[in-house]
Amino acid sequence: MEEEKEQKYHCKCNSIGGGFFGLGFLGALIYYIQHADTFWAGVLGILKSLVWPVILIYKIMEFLKF
């Protein structure tokens, strides 16, 4: 019974990374949509705003030679 209580209240929370991604996504989304001239440029902007953190981390690791 005590083991169940310990497992029930054990939490691993990583909310900072999610918050960073969320704010970055919203900022990039607003930027790309404001600068879109056509509908398809806006769609491409939505896709770019989803993947920009991946590209950023890749470029940083490439710069640091990891």
PDB file as gemmi writes it, atoms N, CA and C in Angstrom:
CRYST1    1.000    1.000    1.000  90.00  90.00  90.00 P 1                      
ATOM      1  N   MET A   1       0.818  -1.186   0.000  1.00  0.00           N  
ATOM      2  CA  MET A   1       0.000   0.000   0.000  1.00  0.00           C  
ATOM      3  C   MET A   1       0.868   1.259   0.000  1.00  0.00           C  
ATOM      4  N   GLU A   2       1.959   1.255   0.752  1.00  0.00           N  
ATOM      5  CA  GLU A   2       2.833   2.419   0.800  1.00  0.00           C  
ATOM      6  C   GLU A   2       3.541   2.646  -0.523  1.00  0.00           C  
ATOM      7  N   GLU A   3       3.861   1.568  -1.226  1.00  0.00           N  
ATOM      8  CA  GLU A   3       4.521   1.703  -2.525  1.00  0.00           C  
ATOM      9  C   GLU A   3       3.604   2.393  -3.524  1.00  0.00           C  
ATOM     10  N   GLU A   4       2.319   2.103  -3.470  1.00  0.00           N  
ATOM     11  CA  GLU A   4       1.367   2.745  -4.374  1.00  0.00           C  
ATOM     12  C   GLU A   4       1.303   4.249  -4.120  1.00  0.00           C  
ATOM     13  N   LYS A   5       1.335   4.658  -2.860  1.00  0.00           N  
ATOM     14  CA  LYS A   5       1.295   6.083  -2.531  1.00  0.00           C  
ATOM     15  C   LYS A   5       2.546   6.795  -3.038  1.00  0.00           C  
ATOM     16  N   GLU A   6       3.713   6.146  -2.880  1.00  0.00           N  
ATOM     17  CA  GLU A   6       4.956   6.754  -3.346  1.00  0.00           C  
ATOM     18  C   GLU A   6       4.942   6.919  -4.860  1.00  0.00           C  
ATOM     19  N   GLN A   7       4.457   5.947  -5.587  1.00  0.00           N  
ATOM     20  CA  GLN A   7       4.407   6.021  -7.042  1.00  0.00           C  
ATOM     21  C   GLN A   7       3.354   7.026  -7.502  1.00  0.00           C  
ATOM     22  N   LYS A   8       2.304   7.154  -6.748  1.00  0.00           N  
ATOM     23  CA  LYS A   8       1.221   8.053  -7.127  1.00  0.00           C  
ATOM     24  C   LYS A   8       1.671   9.507  -7.104  1.00  0.00           C  
ATOM     25  N   TYR A   9       2.496   9.883  -6.162  1.00  0.00           N  
ATOM     26  CA  TYR A   9       2.909  11.271  -6.001  1.00  0.00           C  
ATOM     27  C   TYR A   9       4.277  11.568  -6.614  1.00  0.00           C  
ATOM     28  N   HIS A  10       4.876  10.608  -7.281  1.00  0.00           N  
ATOM     29  CA  HIS A  10       6.172  10.810  -7.916  1.00  0.00           C  
ATOM     30  C   HIS A  10       5.953  11.458  -9.277  1.00  0.00           C  
ATOM     31  N   CYS A  11       6.559  12.601  -9.469  1.00  0.00           N  
ATOM     32  CA  CYS A  11       6.338  13.359 -10.708  1.00  0.00           C  
ATOM     33  C   CYS A  11       7.657  13.836 -11.275  1.00  0.00           C  
ATOM     34  N   LYS A  12       7.835  13.634 -12.567  1.00  0.00           N  
ATOM     35  CA  LYS A  12       8.982  14.193 -13.282  1.00  0.00           C  
ATOM     36  C   LYS A  12       8.427  15.240 -14.234  1.00  0.00           C  
ATOM     37  N   CYS A  13       8.669  16.495 -13.926  1.00  0.00           N  
ATOM     38  CA  CYS A  13       8.102  17.579 -14.726  1.00  0.00           C  
ATOM     39  C   CYS A  13       9.213  18.365 -15.400  1.00  0.00           C  
ATOM     40  N   ASN A  14       9.081  18.557 -16.701  1.00  0.00           N  
ATOM     41  CA  ASN A  14      10.012  19.366 -17.474  1.00  0.00           C  
ATOM     42  C   ASN A  14       9.225  20.444 -18.199  1.00  0.00           C  
ATOM     43  N   SER A  15       8.725  21.398 -17.488  1.00  0.00           N  
ATOM     44  CA  SER A  15       7.844  22.385 -18.087  1.00  0.00           C  
ATOM     45  C   SER A  15       8.592  23.535 -18.754  1.00  0.00           C  
ATOM     46  N   ILE A  16       9.844  23.749 -18.431  1.00  0.00           N  
ATOM     47  CA  ILE A  16      10.571  24.869 -19.019  1.00  0.00           C  
ATOM     48  C   ILE A  16      10.783  24.651 -20.507  1.00  0.00           C  
ATOM     49  N   GLY A  17      11.153  23.455 -20.925  1.00  0.00           N  
ATOM     50  CA  GLY A  17      11.350  23.175 -22.342  1.00  0.00           C  
ATOM     51  C   GLY A  17      10.076  23.333 -23.134  1.00  0.00           C  
ATOM     52  N   GLY A  18       8.976  22.899 -22.592  1.00  0.00           N  
ATOM     53  CA  GLY A  18       7.692  23.040 -23.271  1.00  0.00           C  
ATOM     54  C   GLY A  18       7.272  24.492 -23.392  1.00  0.00           C  
ATOM     55  N   GLY A  19       7.537  25.262 -22.358  1.00  0.00           N  
ATOM     56  CA  GLY A  19       7.220  26.688 -22.401  1.00  0.00           C  
ATOM     57  C   GLY A  19       8.070  27.427 -23.417  1.00  0.00           C  
ATOM     58  N   PHE A  20       9.343  27.079 -23.482  1.00  0.00           N  
ATOM     59  CA  PHE A  20      10.241  27.693 -24.460  1.00  0.00           C  
ATOM     60  C   PHE A  20       9.783  27.377 -25.875  1.00  0.00           C  
ATOM     61  N   PHE A  21       9.467  26.116 -26.118  1.00  0.00           N  
ATOM     62  CA  PHE A  21       9.003  25.726 -27.451  1.00  0.00           C  
ATOM     63  C   PHE A  21       7.685  26.407 -27.788  1.00  0.00           C  
ATOM     64  N   GLY A  22       6.785  26.490 -26.830  1.00  0.00           N  
ATOM     65  CA  GLY A  22       5.483  27.114 -27.070  1.00  0.00           C  
ATOM     66  C   GLY A  22       5.595  28.586 -27.411  1.00  0.00           C  
ATOM     67  N   LEU A  23       6.403  29.327 -26.649  1.00  0.00           N  
ATOM     68  CA  LEU A  23       6.589  30.748 -26.941  1.00  0.00           C  
ATOM     69  C   LEU A  23       7.318  30.955 -28.264  1.00  0.00           C  
ATOM     70  N   GLY A  24       8.306  30.113 -28.511  1.00  0.00           N  
ATOM     71  CA  GLY A  24       9.025  30.204 -29.782  1.00  0.00           C  
ATOM     72  C   GLY A  24       8.129  29.881 -30.960  1.00  0.00           C  
ATOM     73  N   PHE A  25       7.280  28.890 -30.787  1.00  0.00           N  
ATOM     74  CA  PHE A  25       6.340  28.523 -31.850  1.00  0.00           C  
ATOM     75  C   PHE A  25       5.383  29.670 -32.138  1.00  0.00           C  
ATOM     76  N   LEU A  26       4.822  30.261 -31.097  1.00  0.00           N  
ATOM     77  CA  LEU A  26       3.883  31.369 -31.312  1.00  0.00           C  
ATOM     78  C   LEU A  26       4.563  32.570 -31.957  1.00  0.00           C  
ATOM     79  N   GLY A  27       5.761  32.894 -31.497  1.00  0.00           N  
ATOM     80  CA  GLY A  27       6.497  34.006 -32.088  1.00  0.00           C  
ATOM     81  C   GLY A  27       6.817  33.770 -33.548  1.00  0.00           C  
ATOM     82  N   ALA A  28       7.291  32.566 -33.867  1.00  0.00           N  
ATOM     83  CA  ALA A  28       7.614  32.236 -35.254  1.00  0.00           C  
ATOM     84  C   ALA A  28       6.348  32.190 -36.104  1.00  0.00           C  
ATOM     85  N   LEU A  29       5.274  31.673 -35.551  1.00  0.00           N  
ATOM     86  CA  LEU A  29       4.012  31.603 -36.291  1.00  0.00           C  
ATOM     87  C   LEU A  29       3.519  32.999 -36.658  1.00  0.00           C  
ATOM     88  N   ILE A  30       3.546  33.900 -35.699  1.00  0.00           N  
ATOM     89  CA  ILE A  30       3.117  35.275 -35.964  1.00  0.00           C  
ATOM     90  C   ILE A  30       4.029  35.924 -37.008  1.00  0.00           C  
ATOM     91  N   TYR A  31       5.326  35.726 -36.865  1.00  0.00           N  
ATOM     92  CA  TYR A  31       6.275  36.316 -37.810  1.00  0.00           C  
ATOM     93  C   TYR A  31       6.027  35.812 -39.231  1.00  0.00           C  
ATOM     94  N   TYR A  32       5.960  34.491 -39.390  1.00  0.00           N  
ATOM     95  CA  TYR A  32       5.823  33.922 -40.736  1.00  0.00           C  
ATOM     96  C   TYR A  32       4.470  34.263 -41.364  1.00  0.00           C  
ATOM     97  N   ILE A  33       3.424  34.300 -40.579  1.00  0.00           N  
ATOM     98  CA  ILE A  33       2.106  34.619 -41.148  1.00  0.00           C  
ATOM     99  C   ILE A  33       2.034  36.099 -41.531  1.00  0.00           C  
ATOM    100  N   GLN A  34       2.644  36.976 -40.747  1.00  0.00           N  
ATOM    101  CA  GLN A  34       2.638  38.396 -41.093  1.00  0.00           C  
ATOM    102  C   GLN A  34       3.400  38.669 -42.383  1.00  0.00           C  
ATOM    103  N   HIS A  35       4.428  37.876 -42.653  1.00  0.00           N  
ATOM    104  CA  HIS A  35       5.245  38.104 -43.835  1.00  0.00           C  
ATOM    105  C   HIS A  35       4.823  37.249 -45.032  1.00  0.00           C  
ATOM    106  N   ALA A  36       3.735  36.539 -44.916  1.00  0.00           N  
ATOM    107  CA  ALA A  36       3.261  35.694 -46.020  1.00  0.00           C  
ATOM    108  C   ALA A  36       2.471  36.538 -47.014  1.00  0.00           C  
ATOM    109  N   ASP A  37       2.821  36.397 -48.285  1.00  0.00           N  
ATOM    110  CA  ASP A  37       2.121  37.118 -49.339  1.00  0.00           C  
ATOM    111  C   ASP A  37       0.938  36.338 -49.895  1.00  0.00           C  
ATOM    112  N   THR A  38       1.032  35.013 -49.851  1.00  0.00           N  
ATOM    113  CA  THR A  38      -0.019  34.166 -50.407  1.00  0.00           C  
ATOM    114  C   THR A  38      -0.470  33.163 -49.352  1.00  0.00           C  
ATOM    115  N   PHE A  39      -1.541  32.465 -49.672  1.00  0.00           N  
ATOM    116  CA  PHE A  39      -2.057  31.432 -48.772  1.00  0.00           C  
ATOM    117  C   PHE A  39      -1.019  30.337 -48.544  1.00  0.00           C  
ATOM    118  N   TRP A  40      -0.365  29.889 -49.621  1.00  0.00           N  
ATOM    119  CA  TRP A  40       0.595  28.789 -49.497  1.00  0.00           C  
ATOM    120  C   TRP A  40       1.860  29.227 -48.767  1.00  0.00           C  
ATOM    121  N   ALA A  41       2.205  30.488 -48.863  1.00  0.00           N  
ATOM    122  CA  ALA A  41       3.327  30.998 -48.065  1.00  0.00           C  
ATOM    123  C   ALA A  41       2.957  30.958 -46.577  1.00  0.00           C  
ATOM    124  N   GLY A  42       1.691  31.213 -46.254  1.00  0.00           N  
ATOM    125  CA  GLY A  42       1.232  31.105 -44.871  1.00  0.00           C  
ATOM    126  C   GLY A  42       1.267  29.672 -44.367  1.00  0.00           C  
ATOM    127  N   VAL A  43       0.867  28.729 -45.225  1.00  0.00           N  
ATOM    128  CA  VAL A  43       0.926  27.303 -44.856  1.00  0.00           C  
ATOM    129  C   VAL A  43       2.376  26.890 -44.630  1.00  0.00           C  
ATOM    130  N   LEU A  44       3.263  27.324 -45.521  1.00  0.00           N  
ATOM    131  CA  LEU A  44       4.686  27.027 -45.349  1.00  0.00           C  
ATOM    132  C   LEU A  44       5.215  27.664 -44.067  1.00  0.00           C  
ATOM    133  N   GLY A  45       4.736  28.851 -43.730  1.00  0.00           N  
ATOM    134  CA  GLY A  45       5.136  29.507 -42.494  1.00  0.00           C  
ATOM    135  C   GLY A  45       4.720  28.726 -41.259  1.00  0.00           C  
ATOM    136  N   ILE A  46       3.537  28.139 -41.302  1.00  0.00           N  
ATOM    137  CA  ILE A  46       3.085  27.296 -40.180  1.00  0.00           C  
ATOM    138  C   ILE A  46       4.015  26.103 -40.020  1.00  0.00           C  
ATOM    139  N   LEU A  47       4.372  25.469 -41.123  1.00  0.00           N  
ATOM    140  CA  LEU A  47       5.285  24.315 -41.055  1.00  0.00           C  
ATOM    141  C   LEU A  47       6.671  24.735 -40.569  1.00  0.00           C  
ATOM    142  N   LYS A  48       7.156  25.874 -41.047  1.00  0.00           N  
ATOM    143  CA  LYS A  48       8.460  26.364 -40.597  1.00  0.00           C  
ATOM    144  C   LYS A  48       8.448  26.660 -39.106  1.00  0.00           C  
ATOM    145  N   SER A  49       7.358  27.210 -38.601  1.00  0.00           N  
ATOM    146  CA  SER A  49       7.302  27.542 -37.181  1.00  0.00           C  
ATOM    147  C   SER A  49       7.297  26.295 -36.303  1.00  0.00           C  
ATOM    148  N   LEU A  50       6.894  25.170 -36.853  1.00  0.00           N  
ATOM    149  CA  LEU A  50       6.924  23.917 -36.097  1.00  0.00           C  
ATOM    150  C   LEU A  50       8.333  23.332 -36.008  1.00  0.00           C  
ATOM    151  N   VAL A  51       9.147  23.510 -37.049  1.00  0.00           N  
ATOM    152  CA  VAL A  51      10.449  22.837 -37.099  1.00  0.00           C  
ATOM    153  C   VAL A  51      11.632  23.751 -36.829  1.00  0.00           C  
ATOM    154  N   TRP A  52      11.432  25.046 -36.598  1.00  0.00           N  
ATOM    155  CA  TRP A  52      12.578  25.930 -36.406  1.00  0.00           C  
ATOM    156  C   TRP A  52      13.437  25.547 -35.206  1.00  0.00           C  
ATOM    157  N   PRO A  53      12.885  25.020 -34.085  1.00  0.00           N  
ATOM    158  CA  PRO A  53      13.775  24.648 -32.970  1.00  0.00           C  
ATOM    159  C   PRO A  53      14.736  23.520 -33.352  1.00  0.00           C  
ATOM    160  N   VAL A  54      14.285  22.606 -34.187  1.00  0.00           N  
ATOM    161  CA  VAL A  54      15.146  21.501 -34.625  1.00  0.00           C  
ATOM    162  C   VAL A  54      16.308  22.051 -35.440  1.00  0.00           C  
ATOM    163  N   ILE A  55      16.021  22.956 -36.339  1.00  0.00           N  
ATOM    164  CA  ILE A  55      17.065  23.547 -37.175  1.00  0.00           C  
ATOM    165  C   ILE A  55      18.025  24.359 -36.316  1.00  0.00           C  
ATOM    166  N   LEU A  56      17.503  25.090 -35.347  1.00  0.00           N  
ATOM    167  CA  LEU A  56      18.341  25.894 -34.460  1.00  0.00           C  
ATOM    168  C   LEU A  56      19.318  25.014 -33.679  1.00  0.00           C  
ATOM    169  N   ILE A  57      18.827  23.942 -33.079  1.00  0.00           N  
ATOM    170  CA  ILE A  57      19.686  23.035 -32.314  1.00  0.00           C  
ATOM    171  C   ILE A  57      20.724  22.387 -33.221  1.00  0.00           C  
ATOM    172  N   TYR A  58      20.326  22.004 -34.435  1.00  0.00           N  
ATOM    173  CA  TYR A  58      21.263  21.411 -35.381  1.00  0.00           C  
ATOM    174  C   TYR A  58      22.390  22.390 -35.709  1.00  0.00           C  
ATOM    175  N   LYS A  59      22.044  23.645 -35.986  1.00  0.00           N  
ATOM    176  CA  LYS A  59      23.052  24.647 -36.330  1.00  0.00           C  
ATOM    177  C   LYS A  59      23.974  24.940 -35.147  1.00  0.00           C  
ATOM    178  N   ILE A  60      23.421  24.972 -33.940  1.00  0.00           N  
ATOM    179  CA  ILE A  60      24.253  25.199 -32.747  1.00  0.00           C  
ATOM    180  C   ILE A  60      25.225  24.048 -32.552  1.00  0.00           C  
ATOM    181  N   MET A  61      24.755  22.823 -32.690  1.00  0.00           N  
ATOM    182  CA  MET A  61      25.627  21.666 -32.528  1.00  0.00           C  
ATOM    183  C   MET A  61      26.675  21.601 -33.643  1.00  0.00           C  
ATOM    184  N   GLU A  62      26.279  21.996 -34.840  1.00  0.00           N  
ATOM    185  CA  GLU A  62      27.236  22.042 -35.944  1.00  0.00           C  
ATOM    186  C   GLU A  62      28.320  23.090 -35.660  1.00  0.00           C  
ATOM    187  N   PHE A  63      27.915  24.233 -35.132  1.00  0.00           N  
ATOM    188  CA  PHE A  63      28.866  25.298 -34.795  1.00  0.00           C  
ATOM    189  C   PHE A  63      29.833  24.845 -33.681  1.00  0.00           C  
ATOM    190  N   LEU A  64      29.301  24.145 -32.681  1.00  0.00           N  
ATOM    191  CA  LEU A  64      30.114  23.672 -31.568  1.00  0.00           C  
ATOM    192  C   LEU A  64      30.874  22.391 -31.887  1.00  0.00           C  
ATOM    193  N   LYS A  65      30.612  21.822 -33.071  1.00  0.00           N  
ATOM    194  CA  LYS A  65      31.271  20.600 -33.569  1.00  0.00           C  
ATOM    195  C   LYS A  65      31.031  19.392 -32.671  1.00  0.00           C  
ATOM    196  N   PHE A  66      29.781  19.157 -32.321  1.00  0.00           N  
ATOM    197  CA  PHE A  66      29.405  17.961 -31.552  1.00  0.00           C  
ATOM    198  C   PHE A  66      29.178  16.810 -32.475  1.00  0.00           C  
TER     199      PHE A  66                                                      
END                                                                             
